[in-house]
Amino acid sequence: MRLLLLGGSGQVGTELQALPLPRGVEVVAPDEGALDLTNHGALNSIIAEASWDAVINAAAYTDVDRAESEEAKALAVNGEAPARLAAVTSQLGIPLVHISTDYVFDGRKGAPYVESDAPSPLNAYGRTKLAGEQGVAAGNPRYLIVRTSWVYSPYGRNFVRTILRLAGERDRLTIVADQRGCPTSARDVANVCFSLALRCAATPDRGPYGLYHFAGGGEATWHEFAKTIVELACLPRSIEVIPISTKDYPTPAKRPADSRLDCGALDLGFGIKPRPWRDALKDTLDRLLASKATS
């Protein structure tokens, strides 16, 4: 069984390539320097040149604030490329797993979002990711979209690494405390996407197709998340983590105040339960700090 992974250098892609593979399963991740997802010809070629049992699209433009001034660029990667990918994979009957975001919602529901809730993104990033969802669903009936949230890992740019860096530079951190969501380990997202891709590849005519939510178990504000990072990291000096409001920390992109995701459908359908986010965070911090200690 051969799976094609796009976005292999990102957080989820890196974690997915580190997973232990069952016998007879191969994951191929093309060098992103040689594959521009916005180049339709190159995308067509990579899909057509081999016999793929499933494709996982973990590639994305993820700079939420910069997307406000680069919406066309973000749309090309987050919206147009997935739509094209869906069309090409559909022609060949290949299942497509695509990763999306909680930022397709406006955060005004006041309760965790389920898959049937109507999207209403507040920012350019959310709009481009929603366009990608729509393109994937319209382009390939063998699609599986996984919405996730607040993704972090030992790699790349993410909230956990930023907090650790700032904690090494400052004694006081001021963190937004009126935005609520579900911190999610990239390793857990990778596990879910890989598991679902294998199911689709094994039974392509009746795979677990559709839209699903997956995020870390439980919820937190950014302030609670930051405070837990500092506590679990066991830093050598005391760091004060101070709550502030969104209006005290203006950003180019407006973010939803409450983007919690309800993951019950994935549990009901496939028995996939999220790990408590604090447990997943400890695992990530242990790996991250261990790698720093040996570097």
N, C-alpha and C positions, 0 to 999 in steps of 0.2 A: 504494500500500500504506500502510495507516494502523496504527500501533502505539500502544497506550495504555500510558503509563508511570505507575505509582503509586509514590510515594516519590521524586518528582523533586527534592526539596530535600536528600536525604541524600547521602552520599558517592558511592555508585554512581550514583544518579539524576542528580546534578550532572555527573559524568563522562560519563554516557550522552548527556545533552543537548548536550554539547560535541563529540560525535563527528561527523565529516563524514558526511553522509547520501548514499546513492546516489540518483540521479535517480528521482523518483517515489515516494520513501519519506518519510513524515511521522511524527514522534514527537510525541504530544500528552501533556503532563504537566499535569493539573489542579492548580489552586492548592490546596495542602493545607489552607489556612485555610477553604476552602469545601467540602472533602470530608473528612469524618470516616469512616475506614474501618470503624469500629465501628458506624456508622449503616447498617443493612442497606438501608433504603429509598434512601438517597443512593447507595450502592454499586450497587444494582440499576439506578438511573436512569442513572448514568454509563456503565454497560456497555451498556444497551439503547438509549441515545439516538443512537448512531452505529454505523456498520458497521466493526468493528475486525477486522483480520487476525490480530492476536495481542495479548496483554496481558503486560506485564512487571511483576511485583510486587517492587519494591525497598524497599517500606515495611516498617519494623520498629521495635519497641521494643528498643533496643540497650544500655541501661544495665544491664550485667550485675550489678553490686552492688545497685543500687536495686531490681532485679526481685525480690530476696529478700524485700523488704517490700511490694512491689507486684505480686505474682504474678498477681492477678486482672486488673490493668490490662495487664500484659505479655501475658497469655493472650488478652485481647480483641483485641490488635493482631497478635500473632505466631501465634496458634492459630485463633481463631474467625473473624477477618476473612479469612484465606486460604482457610479451608474454605468460607465463604460465596462468596468470589470464584470458587472452583473450581466450585461448583454453578451459579452464574449463567453463567459462561463455557461450561460444559458444555452447558447448555440451548441455547446459540446456536452450538455447534460451534467455539468460539474456542480456539485453543491458548493455554496459560498457562505462562509462565516464572516460576519462584519461587526466590528466593535464601534459602538456609539456612546452617547454621554447623557448624564442627567441634566445637562444644561440645555436640552431641548424643552425643558419646562420652565415656567416663570416663577415657581416657588410660592404661589399664592393659595395652593390647595389647603394647606394646614394639616396635611396627613401624608404618609408615604404614597408615592405615585405607583399606580399599577399600569400595566401595558396598554390598557384601553383608554387611559386618560389622554385628553387632547393636548398635544404639544403647543407651546407658545413661548418660543425662546426670547430672551431679553437682549441677547448680544449677537454679534456677527458670528462668533464661533458656534454658538448654538444653532443659528440659522443655517450655516454651511453643513453642520453635522446632520441636521434634519433633512436637508436636501439630499445628503448621501443616503440616509435611511430610505427616503422615498424612491430614489433611483434604484437602490438595491431591490426593494420590494417589487417595484414595477418591472425590473429587468430580468429577474431570474426567479421562477417559482420555487426553486430549490435554495431558498435563502434562509439564513438564520442570523438575526441581528441581536447582539448582546449589548444592552445599555449598562454602563457601569459609572462609577463616580469616584472623585477624589483619589485618583490612582497614585501610588507611590512605590518605590523600589530602591534597592541599593545603587541604582544606575541613573544617569542623566539628571535632568532638572525636575525636581519635585519638592513638595512641601517638607517632607521629612529631612531631606538633605539640606534644604534652605534653613530650617530651624536649627539643625546641628551646626551649620556654618555660623549663623548669627549668634548662637549660644557660645561659640568660641571667641567671639569678638566683643560681646556686650554682657553686662550684668542684668539688664532689664529688657524684656521683649514686650512690645504692645501688639496684641493679636485680636482680630475681629471676633466678637462673641455673639453676634446676632445673625449669623448665617449657619444653617444646620444642614448636615448631610451625612454620608456614610463613607468613612475612610476605607479604602480598598487596596489590598496588596496586589501588585501586578502579577506575582506568582500565582495567586488564587485565580485571577482573571485568565491567565495562561492555561492553568489546569482545566478550567471550565470550557474554554474555547477548544482546547485540544480534545477533551472528552466528547464534546458535541460534534466536532468535525469527524472523529472516528465513527460515531454513530451514523452520521449522514453518509460517510463513505461506505460503510458496511451495508447499509440499506438505502441506497439513493432514491428509490421509488417511494419510500415512506419514512424518510428521515424526520427528525424532530424540528420541522421547519416552522418559521414564524419569528415573532419578536419576544424577547425575554429580558427581564431585569436581573442583574447580578451585582451585588455590592457587599462590602464587609458587614458582618452581623452587628446590629446595634446602630447607634447614631452618636453624633458629637457636633459641637461647634468647632470652628477653627481654633478657638482659644482652648477648648478642652483637648483637642487633638494635640496642639502644641505643648500644653502642660504635660500630657502623658508622654510625649516624645522625650521631653527633658527629664521626667522622672525615671523612665525605663532606661534611658541612656546612661544613668549613674555618672553624671559628669563630675569632674574633680572639684568644682566650685558651685555655689548656690546661684541659681538663675531665677529671677523674678519674672513671672509671666502675667502680664497685666491685661485684663479685658478692655476692649474699646468697641465702639459702634462702627458700623459701616460708614457713616457720614464722617467719622474721624479719620478714615483711611480711603480717600477717594481713588478710584482706578478708572482707566479709560473705558473698560467694559463693566456694565452693570451685571451683577451676579444674583441668582435667585436666593431668597432668604431661607428657603426650606426645600431642598431638592432630594429629600430622602426617597429611596426606592424600595418598593415592596417586592421581595424576591420569592413570594409564595408560589407563583406559577412554575418556576423552575424546580422548586422542591416537590410540588404536587406531581408534576409530570415526569421528573427524572430522579427524584430523591437527592438532588444536589442542594446541600444546605451551606450557607456561608459560615465561615469561621467567625467567632467574635473578633471585632476589629482590633481589640487590644492584644489578643493572642497573635494575630497575624503581624501586628506592628512589632511585637517583641521578637518574632522570628526574623523580620527584616532588619531590625536594629542589631541583632546578634551577628547576622551575616555582614552587615555593613561595617560595624565596628571591628569585627575580626579581620576583615580585609584591610582596614586601615592599620591595624596593629602589625600586620605582616608586610606592609608595603614600605 
